[in-house]
Amino acid sequence: MWRLIKALLFLAILAGLALIAYAYAGPLFFPGDFAPPSTQVTRPVTLETQ
């Protein structure tokens, strides 16, 4: 049972490190995934003044 817990802990730490690496290196290798949407939104605004 202890070996299973150690294996799961190791895999969780490895997955966390992989997520951190993807967050830092991802924009360099996959810029399309990290780019914001590039659509312009224009909406009329009505200001109520007295």
Distance bins in CASP14 RR format, pairs under 12 A and 6 or more apart:
PFRMAT RR
TARGET T0000
AUTHOR 0000-0000-0000
RMODE 2
METHOD distances of the structure
MODEL  1
1 7 0 0 0 0 0 1 0 0 0 0 0
1 8 0 0 0 0 0 1 0 0 0 0 0
2 8 0 0 0 0 0 1 0 0 0 0 0
2 9 0 0 0 0 0 1 0 0 0 0 0
3 9 0 0 0 0 0 1 0 0 0 0 0
3 10 0 0 0 0 0 1 0 0 0 0 0
4 10 0 0 0 0 0 1 0 0 0 0 0
4 11 0 0 0 0 0 1 0 0 0 0 0
5 11 0 0 0 0 0 1 0 0 0 0 0
5 12 0 0 0 0 0 1 0 0 0 0 0
6 12 0 0 0 0 0 1 0 0 0 0 0
6 13 0 0 0 0 0 1 0 0 0 0 0
7 13 0 0 0 0 0 1 0 0 0 0 0
7 14 0 0 0 0 0 1 0 0 0 0 0
8 14 0 0 0 0 0 1 0 0 0 0 0
8 15 0 0 0 0 0 1 0 0 0 0 0
9 15 0 0 0 0 0 1 0 0 0 0 0
9 16 0 0 0 0 0 1 0 0 0 0 0
10 16 0 0 0 0 0 1 0 0 0 0 0
10 17 0 0 0 0 0 1 0 0 0 0 0
11 17 0 0 0 0 0 1 0 0 0 0 0
11 18 0 0 0 0 0 1 0 0 0 0 0
12 18 0 0 0 0 0 1 0 0 0 0 0
12 19 0 0 0 0 0 1 0 0 0 0 0
13 19 0 0 0 0 0 1 0 0 0 0 0
13 20 0 0 0 0 0 1 0 0 0 0 0
14 20 0 0 0 0 0 1 0 0 0 0 0
14 21 0 0 0 0 0 1 0 0 0 0 0
15 21 0 0 0 0 0 1 0 0 0 0 0
15 22 0 0 0 0 0 1 0 0 0 0 0
16 22 0 0 0 0 1 0 0 0 0 0 0
16 23 0 0 0 0 1 0 0 0 0 0 0
17 23 0 0 0 0 0 1 0 0 0 0 0
17 24 0 0 0 0 0 1 0 0 0 0 0
17 25 0 0 0 0 0 1 0 0 0 0 0
18 24 0 0 0 0 0 1 0 0 0 0 0
18 25 0 0 0 0 0 1 0 0 0 0 0
18 26 0 0 0 0 0 1 0 0 0 0 0
19 25 0 0 0 0 0 1 0 0 0 0 0
19 26 0 0 0 0 0 1 0 0 0 0 0
20 26 0 0 0 0 0 1 0 0 0 0 0
21 28 0 0 0 0 0 1 0 0 0 0 0
21 29 0 0 0 0 0 1 0 0 0 0 0
22 28 0 0 0 0 0 1 0 0 0 0 0
22 29 0 0 0 0 1 0 0 0 0 0 0
22 30 0 0 0 0 1 0 0 0 0 0 0
22 33 0 0 0 0 1 0 0 0 0 0 0
22 34 0 0 0 0 0 1 0 0 0 0 0
23 29 0 0 0 0 0 1 0 0 0 0 0
23 30 0 0 0 0 0 1 0 0 0 0 0
23 33 0 0 0 0 0 1 0 0 0 0 0
23 34 0 0 0 0 1 0 0 0 0 0 0
24 34 0 0 0 0 0 1 0 0 0 0 0
25 31 0 0 0 0 0 1 0 0 0 0 0
25 33 0 0 0 0 0 1 0 0 0 0 0
25 34 0 0 0 0 0 1 0 0 0 0 0
26 32 0 0 0 0 1 0 0 0 0 0 0
26 33 1 0 0 1 0 0 0 0 0 0 0
26 34 1 0 0 1 0 0 0 0 0 0 0
26 35 0 0 0 0 0 1 0 0 0 0 0
27 33 0 0 0 0 1 0 0 0 0 0 0
27 34 1 0 1 0 0 0 0 0 0 0 0
27 35 0 0 0 0 1 0 0 0 0 0 0
27 36 0 0 0 0 0 1 0 0 0 0 0
28 34 0 0 0 0 1 0 0 0 0 0 0
32 38 0 0 0 0 0 1 0 0 0 0 0
END
